[in-house]
Amino acid sequence: MEILLGIVAVTLIGGYVWYVTLIGRRNRALEALSSIDVQLRKRHDLIPNVLKIASRFMEHEKELLTEVTELRANAMSDYDKSDPSAVKGHLEAERRLQSSMMRFFATAEAYPELRSAETMTNAQETYSEVEGHISAARRFYNAAVTDLNNSVQIFPGSVFACLSGVQAIPFYESEDAARAPFDASDFLK
C-alpha cells in the first residue's frame, strides 16, 4: 500500500512540475514576443519621420510611400497574443513591412540629394539600429518558442499541453527573399 501511495505521489508531483515548466516556457515565449513588439513599436514610430523626410525628395515614388504607410498601419493593429494564428498573421504583416522598407531604402539610393541629406542619413542609421534590435529580439523569441514547442509536441508534455490548453507558437521567420543567395554582381552594374 505504501508503495502504491509513493507511486501516486511521485506521479502527481512529476505532473505538477511538468505543468509548471510548460506554463513557464509559454510565458517566456510571450515575454519574448512582447520584447519584439517593443522593438517593432520603435520601427513604427520611426517610419513616419523617414517618410516625411523622403517625401520632399521622392515626388515620383508616391505609390511606394503610400504602400509603406498602409503596411505600417496594418502591422500596428492589435492582435491576440494567445492565439497562434493571430501571432502568425502579425509576424507576417511585420515581414511585409520590413520588405517594403528595404525596397524603400533601395529606391531612395537613386536620389542623390536625398542620400546626401543629413537627416535622411541619420534616419537610415537609426532604422538600421532598430532593425538590429529587432533581430536580437527575434533570436530570443525563436529560442523561447523552440523550448515551448518542444515541450508542447513531445510526450508527455503533449498530454499536459492538451489538458492545459497550451499550444505551439509560430516562429518569427524571415521571408523567402531574405533567404535567397545574395549576388553582388546585380548591384555592380
N, C-alpha and C positions, 0 to 999 in steps of 0.2 A: 504494500500500500504506500509506503514512504517513497519507494522508487517511482511509482506512478505519479504521486504528487510532485516529486522532483522534476520529472519529465514535463509535466504540465506547466510548472513554474518556469522552467528554462525556456519552454516554447513561448509562453506569454511574454517573458522578458525579452527574448530574442525578437519576437514580433513587434514589440513596442520600440525597441532600439532601431529596427529596420524602418518602421513608420517614421520615427523622429528623423532618421537620416534622410529619408525620401523627402519629407517636408522641408528640411534644411537645405537640401540641394535645389528644390523648386524655388525656395526663397532667394537663394544665391543667384539663380538664373534670372529671377525677376529683378533683383537688385542690379545685376549686370545690364539688363535691358533698360532700367532707369538711368544708368550711367550713360548708355548710348543716347538715350533721349535728351539728357543734359547737353551732350556734345552736339547733337542734331539741332537743338534749340539755338546754340551758338551759330551754327551754319545758317539756320533760318533767319536769325537776326541780322546776319552779315549780308545776305543776298540782296535785300532791297538797296543797301548802300552801294554795293557793287553795281547793281543795275542802274542806279541814278547816275553814277559816275560815267558808266559806259553809254548811257542813252544820249548824252551830249555829243558823243563822237560817232556812234553807230546808227546813223539815220536809216541805213539800208537793212538793218537787222531787227526791225520791229517784231517780226514774227518769232524770232528766237527769243527776244526779250519777253514777249508775251507768253511763250511756252514755258520759260523758266518760272515766270510769276505764277502761272497756273499749276505747275508741278509743285512749287513751294507750298501753295495753298492746300493742295491735295495731301502732301506729306505732313502738313501740320495738323491735319484733322485728328480728332480724338479716336482712340481705339481701345478695345477691351484687352488688357494685358493678360488676362487669364484665359483668353480664347486663342488657341494656337493658330487658327485660320486668320483671325484679325491681326495677330502679330506678323504672320507671313505677309498679309496684304500691306501692312505698314512698312515692313522692311523692303518690299518690292517698290513701293512708292518712293522710298528713300533712294533706292538704287537708280530709279529713273531720273530723279532729281540730280543725283551725282553725275550721271552720264550726261545730262543736259548741261550741267555746269562745266564739265570737261569740254564739251563741244563749244560752249560759250567762250571759254578762255582760249581755245584754239582759234576761234573766229576772231577774237579780239587781237590776236597776234598780227592780223592782216591790217590793222590800223596803227601806223607808226606814231601818230600823235597821241593815241590812247596808250600805246605801250610806253611812251616816254612820260606820260603824266604821272607825277609822283604819287598822287592819291590812288591811282589805279594800281601802281606797283605795290604800294602798301596794302591795298585791299587784297591783291593776289597773294602776297606773303602771309597775310592774316588768314586767308582762306586755306592756304596750304598747311598752316599750323593747325587750324581747326580740323582739317582732314586727317592729319597725323594723330590728333587726339581721338577722332572717331575710329581710326584704325586700331589704336590701342584698346579702346573700349570694346570694339568688335572682337578682338582676340580674347579679352577677358570674358565676354558674353559667350562666345563659342566654347570656351573651356568649361564654363559653368553648365552650358547646355549639354555638352558631352557627358559630364558627370550625371546630370539629371536623366538624360535619355538612356544611358546605360542602366541606371537604377530602375527606370520605368519598364525597360524592354527585356531585362534579364530576370529569369526566375530566381528567387521567389519574389523579387521586387515587383514583377509584373502583377502578381496577385495583390500585393499591398497597394499598388498604384490603382488598380481597378477598384478595389474596395474603398479607397480614399478619394477617388476622382482625379488623381494627378495624371496629367497627360504629357506626352513628349512635346517639346517646343521646337520650332524650326530654327535652323542655323541662320546666321546672317552671312550670306554668301555673296561673292562678287558676281557681277553679270558676266555673261559669256564673252563679251568683247574684251573685258579686262583679263580674262584667262588666255586669250589668243596670244600666240607668239608675237613679239614686237619686232618689226623690221625697220631699222633706222634708215634704210635707203629710201623709204617712202617720203621721208622728211628732208632728204638731202638733195632733192632735185632742183 
